[in-house]
């Protein structure tokens, strides 16, 4: 009679022990499988966040030093060529007179001052990368963003569009603010036409404003435009060609975890005097979103280790107790010439047969519980996020955790389970199998 036949007969003739072993292995496997799946889901979510919510840093001119470094296309190219950067947005900030637009009213409207027509223009090489849009404080509701190749394009608020009956494709006129200009400079000022290419809605206002706020400080009056337009209008008044980004540039890294390293290498570069610049890191959105997921991943990995240790000890103890009851059976095997190695293989096979059935049972149970487990974890972290960010203007959206119990997870847990079974069987068998046949027979008598 072969090892497989004897293992099968033992399980079928000792149904009670087989059921207990199956139940224990199913419970252990289900716990570990769910933990493994949760950990894999958390790691996958962090990887997705790295791709979708990259960290970034800004380089700005340091006007407090009396002199400031140039932020131009050469600097942008050098930073990008250094590596690790996936996108860049050059920025400008100017205040222009909107000749034929009615701005959302503020202090100067009430005073009848010409500054009631003065709006804030935010120049961008790519307005989708502007913080207001990237962090989803403002949402594009119609049209498109300002692109690097645009000239005289504008993205305006839905409030401004409604007030002036504007839609995508319409145009309006803008000119430089002549206040504080010389007569010679005023003679160079002309009107410029902007085309509305997009309309945005303010989802989360970023500043306090009241009836006493200046029109140019009211967010509904912010106008996003392209770098070429800003340089044309500003250069016209200055009487010179402009090639600087007056509001600095934002650099978006491929992997937010490498943000500090990229910034460190940049600041060590001798190509620029970095004392003339302000370099500001902004990785908060990624860190706030990734922190609970990374914490969850670490927690479940620790749980898997704890479960593995406890399971090995518990299973070893149970199998050891059962092994003492099998002394008579082992003595008979030895007396008829069956070697200890074959007896050990039989015991391994018995437990592995139960483990295989337990794996598939655990797979079904875990798959059924995966959705509920993911929702419970997401709700828990969403409540925590809401409490931590209660003072923030933008509360984090509900975290989505897609827990998948697939073949990969099953293979991972199968390796874990086989290792536990092998270890537990070895520990439980070693005492008896190390005994000499005559000792075993003596105990039987």
C-alpha positions, 0 to 999 in steps of 0.5 A: 500500500502506497503513501498516497493510499494510506494518507487517503484512508487515514483522512476518510477513517478519521473524519472528525480530525479531518474536519477539525484540521480543514476548519483550522486551515480554512480559517487561517488561510482566509485571514491571510488571504484577505490580509494579502489581498488588502496589502496588494490593493493598498500597494496598487493604490499607492502606485496609482497615486504616484502616477496620477497625483505627482508631487511637484516643486516650484522655483520662484524669484527671491525678490527679498534679496535685492536681486533675483535669478532669472527663470527662463526657458533655459532654466526650465530645460536644464531642470528637466534634462536633469531627470525625474521630471514628467511635466513643467508649467511656466507661470506669470502673474499680471494685472490687465484692464478688461475693456469690454468685460463686466467683472464681479463687483468689488470695492472699486465698482462701488467707488466708481474707480477705473480699477473696477475693470482690472483683473488678475491674469495668470499666465501658464504654459499649461493651465491644467498644471496650475495649482488651482486646477491640479488640486481640483479647487477649480474644475474645467466645465467647458472647452479646454485648458490653455496649451503650450502652443496657444497665443491669446487664449483664455480660460474664464470662470462660469460666473464671468462667462454668465455675467458677460454672456460669453461662451467658448469661442467668443472674444474680449479685449484687454489692455495694459493698465496705464496707471503709473506709466510714462507718456512714452509708455502710454503711447505704445499701449494697444488693445489685445484680443483674447479668445475664450477656450475654456470655462471653469467653476470654482469648487473650493474657493481659496481665499476670503473675499468680501464686498470690500475686496478689490476686483482683481482679488476676487476669484471669479475674476481670475483669468488664465491665459498663455505665456505668449499673450502675457509677454506680448502685452507686458513687453509692449508696455516695457518696450522690450522683449520679455523672456522671463516667467515672472511667477516662477515655474512648477516642476512635476516629478515622475515619482513623488517619493523621489521629490526630495532627492531630485530637489537635493541634486538640483540645489547641489548644482553649481549652474545657478546661484540658488540663493537668488531663488526660492525653491518650494516643495509641494508633496502634501496632496500625495502624502496625505492620500498615500499615508493611510494606504502605506500605513494599511500596507504595513499593518497587514504585512505585520498581521500576516507575520503574526498570523503565520507565527500563531498559526504555526504554533497552534497547528504544531501543538494540535498535530503533536497531540494527535501524533501521540495518539498515533503511536500504535499506528506508527509502531505497526508501520515500523514493525512491518518495515515501513521507513520513517521517511515514508511515514513522514511523507504520509503525514505531510501528504495528509495535511497537504490534502486538507490544506488544498481543500482549505485553500479553495474554500478560503478563496471562495469565502475571501472573494465573497467578503472582499467587497465588504472588507474593502468598503469597511476599510475605505469608510474607516479611512474616509472618516479619519481623513475627514477628521484630520482635514476638518479645517481644510477647504477641500476634504479628501474624497472617499478612498477607493480600495479595489480588493481582488482575490485572484490567482496571484493571491491564491498562489501567494497564499498557497506557498505560505500555507504549504510552508506552515503545514510543512513546518508544523508537521515537522515539529509535531513529528520529530519527537516520535520519529526520532524514537527507536522502534523498540521504544515505540513498541515498548510504549505501545505495550 
